[in-house]
């Protein structure tokens, strides 16, 4: 999560970064399966060892295939972030709504 949103259903909630297909499923409240979540270690906030910054991208199997992304959950380094952002189409959704459809 990289931010906060105001959801019509959940109020103030975390913002999850997802592919456009999962965003559509969230909008339609349609169950989606086999999603992949990639965690990116982005370093430490203000150089504090106990304040690691981790960004997460969640995408569907179609995006994994089309973009050449990993097909299983894993953790990558910050140097991989730009490549994912460049190749994929991601947007933000309410993290609570996302939990309800996956």
KEKE-3310 file (N, C-alpha, C; in steps of 0.2 Angstrom, whole numbers, plus 5000, padded with zeros to 4 digits):
npx = (5004:5002:4996:4982:4964:4948:4935:4919:4912:4920:4925:4939:4953:4967:4977:4978:4989:4985:4983:4974:4964:4961:4957:4945:4938:4936:4928:4917:4914:4917:4922:4939:4953:4968:4978:4993:5005:5018:5031:5041:5056:5060:5070:5074:5064:5069:5082:5081:5083:5072:5061:5057:5053:5041:5034:5019:5013:4999:4993:4984:4984:4984:4990:5002:5007:5006:5015:5026:5028:5032:5024:5021:5019:5032:5047:5055:5069:5071:5076:5070:5057:5054:5054:5043:5033:5034:5030:5018:5000:4994:4984:4976:4966:4954:4960:4953:4942:4948:4952:4940:4937:4947)
npy = (4994:5011:5022:5031:5030:5036:5026:5022:5012:5007:5018:5028:5020:5009:5010:5000:4994:4988:4978:4983:4974:4967:4979:4981:4970:4972:4984:4979:4970:4957:4940:4936:4925:4917:4927:4937:4943:4954:4959:4973:4978:4993:5000:5009:5019:5035:5031:5022:5007:4999:5003:4998:5001:4994:4991:4985:4976:4970:4958:4950:4933:4934:4947:4943:4934:4942:4952:4946:4944:4937:4922:4918:4922:4933:4941:4956:4967:4985:4989:4982:4988:4999:4993:4984:4994:5001:4991:4986:4989:4998:5003:5011:5004:5002:4994:4986:4983:4975:4964:4958:4953:4944)
npz = (5000:4996:5000:5006:5004:5002:5004:4997:5003:5014:5020:5027:5021:5017:5002:4988:4976:4961:4946:4931:4928:4940:4947:4940:4943:4957:4956:4951:4960:4959:4961:4961:4956:4960:4961:4960:4971:4972:4982:4985:4991:4997:5004:5018:5029:5032:5035:5045:5053:5058:5051:5038:5020:5011:4996:4987:4973:4965:4954:4940:4933:4919:4916:4921:4912:4900:4902:4906:4920:4936:4941:4953:4971:4977:4983:4978:4974:4976:4963:4954:4953:4944:4931:4932:4934:4922:4912:4916:4919:4931:4945:4959:4972:4985:4999:5007:5000:4990:4997:4999:4987:4983)
capx = (5000:5006:4993:4975:4959:4941:4930:4912:4910:4924:4928:4946:4956:4973:4976:4982:4991:4983:4982:4968:4959:4959:4953:4939:4934:4934:4923:4911:4913:4917:4928:4945:4957:4975:4981:5000:5007:5025:5033:5047:5059:5062:5075:5072:5062:5074:5088:5079:5083:5066:5056:5058:5048:5039:5028:5016:5009:4995:4991:4981:4988:4984:4995:5009:5009:5007:5020:5032:5029:5032:5018:5020:5021:5039:5049:5060:5072:5069:5079:5065:5051:5053:5052:5035:5028:5034:5027:5011:4995:4992:4980:4974:4959:4953:4963:4948:4938:4952:4952:4934:4936:4952)
capy = (5000:5017:5028:5031:5032:5036:5021:5023:5006:5006:5025:5029:5014:5009:5010:4994:4995:4982:4978:4986:4968:4967:4985:4980:4965:4976:4988:4974:4965:4950:4936:4934:4920:4916:4934:4937:4949:4955:4964:4977:4981:5000:5003:5011:5026:5040:5027:5018:5000:4996:5006:4996:5003:4989:4992:4978:4976:4964:4957:4943:4928:4937:4952:4940:4931:4947:4957:4942:4945:4931:4919:4916:4928:4933:4948:4958:4973:4991:4990:4979:4992:5003:4988:4983:5000:5003:4986:4984:4995:4997:5008:5010:5002:5001:4988:4982:4980:4970:4958:4955:4949:4939)
capz = (5000:4996:5002:5009:5000:5005:5000:4999:5008:5020:5023:5026:5020:5013:4995:4986:4969:4957:4938:4929:4928:4947:4948:4937:4947:4963:4955:4949:4966:4956:4964:4957:4959:4957:4960:4962:4975:4973:4987:4983:4997:4994:5008:5025:5030:5036:5037:5052:5052:5060:5047:5031:5016:5006:4991:4984:4967:4964:4947:4938:4929:4912:4916:4922:4905:4895:4904:4908:4927:4940:4942:4960:4975:4979:4985:4974:4976:4973:4957:4949:4953:4938:4926:4933:4933:4915:4908:4918:4920:4938:4948:4966:4974:4992:5001:5010:4994:4987:5002:4998:4980:4982)
cpx = (5004:5002:4986:4970:4953:4936:4923:4909:4914:4927:4935:4950:4963:4972:4981:4983:4990:4983:4975:4962:4957:4955:4946:4935:4932:4928:4916:4909:4913:4923:4933:4950:4964:4979:4988:5002:5015:5027:5040:5050:5063:5067:5072:5070:5067:5080:5087:5079:5076:5060:5057:5052:5047:5033:5026:5012:5006:4992:4988:4986:4989:4990:5002:5011:5010:5013:5027:5034:5030:5025:5016:5022:5028:5041:5055:5063:5069:5071:5074:5058:5049:5051:5045:5031:5028:5030:5020:5007:4992:4988:4978:4967:4959:4956:4958:4943:4942:4952:4946:4933:4942:4952)
cpy = (5006:5023:5026:5033:5032:5032:5023:5018:5006:5013:5025:5022:5014:5008:5004:4995:4988:4983:4981:4980:4967:4973:4984:4975:4968:4980:4984:4970:4958:4946:4935:4930:4920:4923:4933:4943:4949:4961:4967:4980:4987:5003:5004:5018:5030:5036:5023:5011:4996:4999:5004:4998:4997:4991:4985:4980:4969:4963:4950:4939:4931:4942:4948:4937:4937:4951:4953:4943:4938:4929:4917:4922:4927:4940:4950:4965:4979:4992:4987:4983:4995:4999:4986:4988:5002:4998:4985:4990:4994:5004:5006:5008:5002:4994:4983:4979:4974:4964:4954:4951:4944:4934)
cpz = (5000:4997:5005:5004:5005:5001:5002:5004:5014:5023:5022:5026:5017:5006:4992:4978:4965:4949:4937:4929:4935:4949:4946:4941:4954:4962:4954:4955:4964:4959:4959:4960:4956:4956:4963:4965:4975:4978:4985:4989:4994:4999:5015:5025:5034:5039:5043:5050:5053:5056:5039:5026:5011:5002:4988:4978:4966:4957:4946:4934:4921:4911:4917:4916:4900:4896:4906:4916:4930:4941:4949:4965:4977:4981:4981:4977:4973:4965:4951:4948:4947:4932:4926:4931:4926:4911:4910:4918:4926:4940:4955:4967:4982:4994:5004:5005:4991:4991:5001:4992:4979:4988)
residu = (UNK:UNK:UNK:UNK:UNK:UNK:UNK:UNK:UNK:UNK:UNK:UNK:UNK:UNK:UNK:UNK:UNK:UNK:UNK:UNK:UNK:UNK:UNK:UNK:UNK:UNK:UNK:UNK:UNK:UNK:UNK:UNK:UNK:UNK:UNK:UNK:UNK:UNK:UNK:UNK:UNK:UNK:UNK:UNK:UNK:UNK:UNK:UNK:UNK:UNK:UNK:UNK:UNK:UNK:UNK:UNK:UNK:UNK:UNK:UNK:UNK:UNK:UNK:UNK:UNK:UNK:UNK:UNK:UNK:UNK:UNK:UNK:UNK:UNK:UNK:UNK:UNK:UNK:UNK:UNK:UNK:UNK:UNK:UNK:UNK:UNK:UNK:UNK:UNK:UNK:UNK:UNK:UNK:UNK:UNK:UNK:UNK:UNK:UNK:UNK:UNK:UNK)
# end
